[in-house]
């Protein structure tokens, strides 16, 4: 999985970095594009419509760097454009130097997410699901 920095696509075709203050002022979502590598293997099946995963695949196909979608980015995290900036640089782009981050900007509004953990234990199988609700 590959994550780029937040970008904005202008109407004249220009693509440039998106800063959180600009996302707030223009009612944009501060999000990052997500890319993945896809590997598909096709196996032969027998008369009972079953396959053996230990066999060699009949066909293999790899699709590198495929666009998956956009994911809202939490401010001041590793992939945030503000990560590691000095106070002078933050002031230059319109950010408060005392802002600790930890929230999302969705359609220009700051949203705090709640992280939920759900555990299911069914015999030999244990499921662990975590998700964020904005």
C-alpha positions as CSV (number, residue, x, y, z in Angstrom):
1,X,0.0,0.0,0.0
2,X,1.3,3.4,-0.9
3,X,0.1,6.8,0.6
4,X,0.9,10.1,-1.0
5,X,0.6,13.5,0.6
6,X,-2.7,15.5,0.3
7,X,-3.1,17.2,-3.1
8,X,-5.7,19.5,-4.7
9,X,-6.7,19.4,-8.3
10,X,-7.4,22.9,-9.6
11,X,-9.8,23.7,-12.4
12,X,-6.9,24.7,-14.7
13,X,-5.3,21.2,-14.3
14,X,-2.7,22.2,-11.8
15,X,-2.0,19.6,-9.1
16,X,-0.4,20.9,-5.9
17,X,0.0,20.2,-2.2
18,X,-3.1,20.8,0.0
19,X,-2.6,22.4,3.4
20,X,-5.2,22.0,6.2
21,X,-5.9,25.7,6.4
22,X,-6.7,25.8,2.7
23,X,-9.0,22.8,3.1
24,X,-10.9,24.6,5.9
25,X,-11.2,27.8,3.9
26,X,-12.3,26.1,0.6
27,X,-14.6,23.5,2.3
28,X,-12.4,20.6,1.0
29,X,-11.7,17.3,2.6
30,X,-8.1,16.9,3.7
31,X,-7.5,13.4,2.3
32,X,-4.7,11.4,0.7
33,X,-4.7,9.2,-2.3
34,X,-4.2,5.4,-1.6
35,X,-2.5,3.1,-4.1
36,X,-2.1,-0.7,-3.8
37,X,-0.3,-3.5,-5.7
38,X,-2.7,-6.2,-6.8
39,X,-1.6,-9.8,-7.5
40,X,-4.2,-12.3,-9.0
41,X,-3.5,-16.0,-9.3
42,X,-5.8,-18.3,-11.2
43,X,-5.8,-22.0,-10.3
44,X,-7.3,-25.1,-12.0
45,X,-10.2,-26.8,-10.3
46,X,-11.0,-30.5,-10.3
47,X,-14.4,-32.2,-11.1
48,X,-15.6,-31.5,-7.5
49,X,-15.0,-27.7,-8.1
50,X,-12.2,-27.6,-5.6
51,X,-8.6,-26.4,-6.1
52,X,-5.3,-27.1,-4.4
53,X,-3.5,-23.9,-3.4
54,X,-0.2,-25.8,-3.3
55,X,-0.4,-26.3,-7.1
56,X,1.2,-23.8,-9.4
57,X,-1.3,-21.1,-10.7
58,X,-2.5,-21.4,-14.3
59,X,-2.3,-17.7,-14.7
60,X,-0.7,-14.9,-12.7
61,X,-1.3,-11.2,-13.1
62,X,0.2,-8.3,-11.2
63,X,-1.1,-4.8,-11.4
64,X,1.3,-2.4,-9.7
65,X,0.4,1.0,-8.2
66,X,-3.4,0.8,-8.7
67,X,-5.5,3.8,-7.4
68,X,-7.8,2.6,-4.6
69,X,-9.4,5.9,-3.4
70,X,-9.0,8.8,-1.1
71,X,-8.8,8.5,2.7
72,X,-9.2,11.4,5.1
73,X,-5.9,12.2,6.8
74,X,-5.6,12.9,10.5
75,X,-3.7,16.1,11.1
76,X,-0.1,15.9,12.5
77,X,0.3,12.2,11.7
78,X,3.3,10.7,9.8
79,X,1.7,11.4,6.3
80,X,0.3,14.8,7.1
81,X,2.0,17.6,5.3
82,X,2.5,19.4,8.7
83,X,4.5,16.5,10.2
84,X,8.0,17.7,11.2
85,X,7.5,21.3,10.2
86,X,9.0,24.1,12.4
87,X,6.9,26.7,14.1
88,X,7.9,29.3,11.6
89,X,6.8,27.1,8.7
90,X,3.4,26.4,10.4
91,X,2.8,30.1,10.9
92,X,3.6,30.7,7.2
93,X,0.9,28.3,6.0
94,X,-1.7,29.6,8.5
95,X,-1.6,26.9,11.1
96,X,-1.5,27.4,14.9
97,X,1.8,26.3,16.4
98,X,0.0,25.1,19.5
99,X,-2.4,22.8,17.6
100,X,-1.8,19.2,18.5
101,X,-3.7,17.7,15.6
102,X,-5.5,14.3,16.0
103,X,-8.6,15.3,14.1
104,X,-9.8,15.2,10.5
105,X,-11.0,17.9,8.1
106,X,-14.1,16.8,6.2
107,X,-15.7,19.3,3.8
108,X,-14.0,22.1,5.6
109,X,-15.2,21.2,9.1
110,X,-12.9,19.7,11.8
111,X,-14.2,16.3,12.9
112,X,-13.0,14.2,15.9
113,X,-13.1,10.5,15.4
114,X,-14.0,7.9,18.0
115,X,-12.1,4.7,17.7
116,X,-14.1,1.5,18.5
117,X,-12.7,-2.0,19.0
118,X,-15.0,-5.0,18.6
119,X,-13.8,-8.5,19.5
120,X,-15.7,-11.7,18.6
121,X,-14.5,-15.0,20.0
122,X,-16.3,-18.0,18.3
123,X,-14.6,-21.3,19.1
124,X,-11.3,-21.4,17.3
125,X,-11.8,-18.2,15.4
126,X,-11.2,-14.8,16.9
127,X,-12.2,-11.6,15.0
128,X,-10.8,-8.2,15.8
129,X,-12.4,-5.2,14.1
130,X,-11.5,-1.6,14.7
131,X,-13.1,1.4,13.0
132,X,-13.4,5.1,13.3
133,X,-16.8,6.9,13.5
134,X,-16.7,10.6,12.7
